[in-house]
Amino acid sequence: MLPTAAIVIMGGGPAGLTAALELTGKTAHNVVLIEQETQVGGISRTVNYKGNRMDIGGHRFFSRSDTVMEWWQNILPVVSLDLAEKRDDVMLVRNRLSRISYLRQFFDYPIALKWETLKNLGFVRVLSMGAAYSHAALFPRKPEKSLEDFFINRFGKTLYETFFRDYTEKVWGVPCNQIASAWGAQRVKNLSIIRVLRHAIMSLFTKSTDIKQKSTDTSLIEQFLYPKFGPGQLWENVAGKIMAHGGTVLLHHRVTGMEMENGKVTSVHVEDTATGERKSFPCSAAISSLPLRELIPMLDAVPEEVHAVCKGLVYRDFITVGLLVNKLRILNRQKDAASGSRIQDNWIYIQEPDVRLGRIQIFNNWSPYLVKDADKVWLGLEYFATEGDSLWALGDGEVIDMAVRELVLLGFIRAEDAVDATVLRVKKAYPAYFGTYPQIGKVQEYLDSIPNLYPVGRNGMHRYNNMDHSMLSSILAVSCILDPSLNKAEIWNINESGEYHESK
Ligand SMILES: Cc1cc2nc3c(=O)[nH]c(=O)nc-3n(C[C@H](O)[C@H](O)[C@H](O)COP(=O)(O)OP(=O)(O)OC[C@H]3O[C@@H](n4cnc5c(N)ncnc54)[C@H](O)[C@@H]3O)c2cc1C
């Protein structure tokens, strides 16, 4: 029997789960979390396909926030690979290696000052990069309006066209000059050619073994934490703890609407997607990580202009193919060519314009425990799409055929080495910083006027959040619920000013 007024949390991704765990034991209200899928974790879940585990996107557990780093390690402690053999509920420390495939060559990410890099790029292109960078440094584009301006001001036109443009346009499906520069500020923060070069030079002399990597730009971090069985393992553990502390986690239940009285949310309506049964949960407060485009139509007295902004918010969807192969054709050209061992990259950006493939994950290198048979290579082939476009409309078999064909074309595998495959489609994987995004302030203002509704998380705030910022928004929302003197509008400032709470 549920008490009359619960605190209802909508969405069981990192934001919702963090809120629920932070609340349990600290409030007299029952804590009820509603998740539409049959498992928790949201985009950060792990999908198990015949014993091979897929991480949707490849999730590095890394944060500038000590609070978040400690929170994660309280759920799953960090152990060495030897100990991980004996214990399951643990995190590993992994080295990051990611490279860019371009001109059928590998380039280090971040670009390293090496003879090999210069040789692969060619003398003329390198000269052009230097000249274009000097031009950008002397005559920066002002005002810096678009993502194209952002990249060119920091890297020069030639480097931008070589290493940023095609991949970014694959991700977003629109030209970089139509994307607000805010996305660059959010995603690559302070990264610039000077910082990349400084990092390359410093790395020659110092090797940090501290997982906090406080002095390193987030895009350049070299180590990260990773749950033994993928990110979903941590979030499933969190769900277990919420229930152990008396909270309720309802899977396959979809939030369908809300009741409001005197400007406050009074109950949340849900539907059991397995049985079709409908229920209502009276609530004293509601925390929402639902996409804003879904949440706003559920509320009362929404001004027309707020509806209009919400309808115009754009999302990018994501298709990932889990592909099991006997072996890769390419060998590690840097170190292990002679030994013939598998390449060590966690992921490879595909900057080649003749394929639709955006990125390849090599799950074996995230954690060997993601892969059932250690002799096989378990890959994630990532395609960026928009619900309803020609890519999204392809059947699963067609997507798999395309993925195998493109990998063969790029020289990564032989077709006969592909042994099994599955397709995952993730809707609203990326909240876009174009469409009506520039007017999002109107939505924020309206939501701030509802005193007991707390929008948190990635789509919940339409913010390009990693797990840590989604979690920090929930931690602050819980503080506001427990201490009503706090200003809940402050939640929007998380991840707005870069390293919220964390600047040292
Ligand atoms: C390709 C890719 C790579 C990434 N890599 C990293 C990384 O390396 N490190 C990192 O920290 N982060 C990474 N992220 C970001 C990370 O996935 C998100 O920040 C995180 O999952 C956001 O958590 P959330 O709870 O805010 O949202 P979500 O994970 O989207 O969870 C929202 C939940 O709400 C549920 N929901 C939606 N509507 C309803 C409804 N009506 N009723 C009930 N439930 C509903 C959804 O099913 C979902 O479970 C990556 C993301 C992508 C797409």
The ligand as a Gaussian input file, in Angstrom:
#p B3LYP/6-31G(d) Opt

LIG

0 1
 C       26.550000       8.008000     -27.734000
 C       26.571000       8.502000     -26.315000
 C       27.753000       8.406000     -25.558000
 C       27.782000       8.867000     -24.239000
 N       28.954000       8.770000     -23.516000
 C       28.999000       9.203000     -22.243000
 C       30.189000       9.076000     -21.463000
 O       31.223000       8.582000     -21.946000
 N       30.172000       9.491000     -20.164000
 C       29.058000      10.050000     -19.610000
 O       29.104000      10.393000     -18.427000
 N       27.914000      10.195000     -20.319000
 C       27.861000       9.802000     -21.616000
 N       26.707000       9.937000     -22.349000
 C       25.579000      10.657000     -21.741000
 C       24.727000       9.770000     -20.848000
 O       24.218000       8.699000     -21.596000
 C       23.598000      10.639000     -20.311000
 O       24.127000      11.808000     -19.720000
 C       22.759000       9.975000     -19.242000
 O       22.263000       8.714000     -19.597000
 C       21.593000      10.915000     -18.965000
 O       20.848000      10.429000     -17.892000
 P       19.349000      10.914000     -17.701000
 O       18.807000      10.148000     -16.589000
 O       19.341000      12.392000     -17.647000
 O       18.619000      10.541000     -19.074000
 P       18.368000       9.142000     -19.769000
 O       19.553000       8.262000     -19.675000
 O       17.875000       9.485000     -21.133000
 O       17.193000       8.505000     -18.927000
 C       15.864000       8.975000     -19.030000
 C       14.931000       7.822000     -18.712000
 O       13.595000       8.297000     -18.747000
 C       12.784000       7.265000     -19.295000
 N       11.538000       7.872000     -19.801000
 C       11.390000       8.742000     -20.826000
 N       10.074000       9.033000     -21.012000
 C        9.405000       8.320000     -20.069000
 C        8.026000       8.210000     -19.739000
 N        7.063000       8.888000     -20.394000
 N        7.679000       7.394000     -18.707000
 C        8.633000       6.686000     -18.013000
 N        9.933000       6.757000     -18.294000
 C       10.315000       7.575000     -19.297000
 C       13.649000       6.687000     -20.393000
 O       13.214000       5.388000     -20.769000
 C       15.023000       6.689000     -19.725000
 O       15.281000       5.488000     -19.061000
 C       26.638000       9.460000     -23.668000
 C       25.452000       9.537000     -24.421000
 C       25.411000       9.066000     -25.729000
 C       24.131000       9.164000     -26.529000

